[in-house]
Amino acid sequence: MGFGSYDESEQQQQTADDDDDVEAVNVHENDHDGKMSFESDASTDELVSQLDAMKDDPDEEDE
């Protein structure tokens, strides 16, 4: 065999061996159904004004 050549049977065997090492990923393993709530002493108006202040802050730049 010349440089860069390969035996096709070796290539097929290598591909088959690689497939055996692959582990399946369960993307739904950590799904959660439910509710989230929180309590705050701040009023809605106070929270909105804090949000407006954060939006208007010139020191904060979008990354």
Backbone as CSV, one residue per row, in Angstrom:
resi,resn,N_x,N_y,N_z,CA_x,CA_y,CA_z,C_x,C_y,C_z
1,MET,0.840,-1.189,0.000,0.000,0.000,0.000,0.875,1.239,0.000
2,GLY,0.425,2.229,-0.703,1.156,3.486,-0.756,0.751,4.399,0.382
3,PHE,1.441,5.481,0.511,1.148,6.447,1.560,-0.266,6.991,1.364
4,GLY,-1.056,7.016,2.410,-2.415,7.543,2.352,-3.445,6.513,1.933
5,SER,-3.020,5.334,1.542,-3.965,4.297,1.162,-4.462,3.588,2.428
6,TYR,-5.599,2.936,2.299,-6.103,2.163,3.430,-6.882,0.970,2.908
7,ASP,-6.999,0.000,3.743,-7.762,-1.189,3.432,-9.218,-0.904,3.819
8,GLU,-10.131,-1.011,2.870,-11.526,-0.667,3.148,-12.114,-1.515,4.265
9,SER,-11.715,-2.768,4.376,-12.249,-3.615,5.444,-11.810,-3.096,6.813
10,GLU,-10.593,-2.576,6.908,-10.135,-1.984,8.169,-10.958,-0.748,8.496
11,GLN,-11.238,0.059,7.504,-12.022,1.272,7.711,-13.426,0.924,8.211
12,GLN,-14.058,-0.072,7.615,-15.398,-0.480,8.039,-15.363,-1.040,9.452
13,GLN,-14.343,-1.818,9.781,-14.222,-2.396,11.119,-14.038,-1.296,12.156
14,GLN,-13.229,-0.308,11.838,-12.973,0.791,12.766,-14.261,1.568,13.019
15,THR,-15.057,1.814,11.991,-16.317,2.528,12.149,-17.272,1.731,13.026
16,ALA,-17.339,0.423,12.828,-18.216,-0.425,13.638,-17.785,-0.411,15.102
17,ASP,-16.479,-0.430,15.354,-15.977,-0.393,16.726,-16.318,0.928,17.401
18,ASP,-16.256,2.031,16.660,-16.559,3.349,17.219,-18.010,3.433,17.670
19,ASP,-18.921,2.778,16.953,-20.333,2.833,17.291,-20.615,2.149,18.625
20,ASP,-19.808,1.178,19.005,-20.032,0.456,20.254,-19.747,1.336,21.471
21,ASP,-18.913,2.337,21.332,-18.506,3.179,22.454,-19.464,4.342,22.706
22,VAL,-20.442,4.536,21.848,-21.336,5.684,21.948,-22.410,5.395,22.985
23,GLU,-22.585,6.337,23.914,-23.628,6.199,24.921,-24.790,7.105,24.548
24,ALA,-25.994,6.623,24.699,-27.179,7.416,24.403,-27.370,8.459,25.501
25,VAL,-27.883,9.599,25.114,-28.158,10.676,26.053,-29.672,10.829,26.159
26,ASN,-30.174,10.760,27.368,-31.595,10.953,27.600,-31.822,12.415,27.935
27,VAL,-32.352,13.174,26.976,-32.531,14.612,27.182,-33.682,14.924,28.128
28,HIS,-34.513,13.928,28.414,-35.654,14.153,29.303,-35.397,13.619,30.711
29,GLU,-34.153,13.265,30.990,-33.809,12.679,32.279,-34.120,13.616,33.442
30,ASN,-33.928,14.918,33.249,-34.111,15.878,34.337,-35.261,16.843,34.094
31,ASP,-36.268,16.420,33.329,-37.442,17.262,33.117,-38.207,17.396,34.434
32,HIS,-38.736,18.573,34.673,-39.512,18.815,35.885,-40.795,19.540,35.512
33,ASP,-41.892,19.042,36.011,-43.174,19.714,35.846,-43.573,20.241,37.210
34,GLY,-44.035,21.469,37.220,-44.447,22.002,38.510,-44.556,23.507,38.465
35,LYS,-44.674,24.091,39.616,-44.836,25.534,39.736,-43.659,26.124,40.496
36,MET,-43.401,27.386,40.216,-42.376,28.107,40.945,-43.007,29.390,41.452
37,SER,-42.739,29.727,42.667,-43.260,30.976,43.211,-42.228,31.579,44.151
38,PHE,-42.364,32.863,44.386,-41.491,33.530,45.336,-42.266,34.677,45.956
39,GLU,-41.823,35.094,47.109,-42.457,36.203,47.800,-41.445,37.321,47.952
40,SER,-41.930,38.538,47.811,-41.055,39.694,47.921,-41.788,40.793,48.677
41,ASP,-41.032,41.569,49.436,-41.628,42.702,50.143,-41.771,43.908,49.230
42,ALA,-41.134,43.880,48.056,-41.184,45.010,47.131,-42.482,44.964,46.331
43,SER,-43.009,46.159,46.062,-44.229,46.234,45.260,-43.873,46.090,43.784
44,THR,-44.883,45.878,42.977,-44.673,45.749,41.543,-44.056,47.032,40.986
45,ASP,-44.519,48.171,41.444,-43.981,49.456,40.969,-42.496,49.598,41.311
46,GLU,-42.107,49.153,42.510,-40.697,49.223,42.897,-39.845,48.307,42.012
47,LEU,-40.360,47.124,41.740,-39.609,46.195,40.895,-39.475,46.723,39.475
48,VAL,-40.540,47.334,38.954,-40.490,47.887,37.597,-39.511,49.051,37.535
49,SER,-39.482,49.895,38.556,-38.549,51.019,38.542,-37.103,50.522,38.657
50,GLN,-36.876,49.441,39.411,-35.540,48.851,39.470,-35.131,48.303,38.103
51,LEU,-36.069,47.667,37.412,-35.792,47.145,36.081,-35.465,48.281,35.119
52,ASP,-36.232,49.361,35.173,-35.962,50.514,34.314,-34.581,51.095,34.597
53,ALA,-34.204,51.145,35.876,-32.884,51.669,36.246,-31.776,50.783,35.682
54,MET,-31.981,49.470,35.721,-30.968,48.564,35.176,-30.866,48.713,33.664
55,LYS,-31.992,48.911,32.999,-31.974,49.079,31.542,-31.280,50.366,31.132
56,ASP,-31.449,51.418,31.939,-30.894,52.725,31.618,-29.457,52.912,32.106
57,ASP,-28.896,51.954,32.841,-27.569,52.087,33.421,-26.515,52.117,32.323
58,PRO,-25.804,53.244,32.167,-24.805,53.348,31.094,-23.552,52.489,31.358
59,ASP,-23.331,52.104,32.615,-22.168,51.288,32.939,-22.343,49.847,32.463
60,GLU,-23.559,49.415,32.311,-23.834,48.039,31.849,-23.876,48.049,30.333
61,GLU,-22.994,47.266,29.733,-22.957,47.155,28.280,-23.381,45.761,27.890
62,ASP,-24.049,45.643,26.743,-24.402,44.320,26.224,-23.144,43.628,25.777
63,GLU,-23.047,42.338,26.106,-21.851,41.573,25.731,-22.110,40.802,24.482
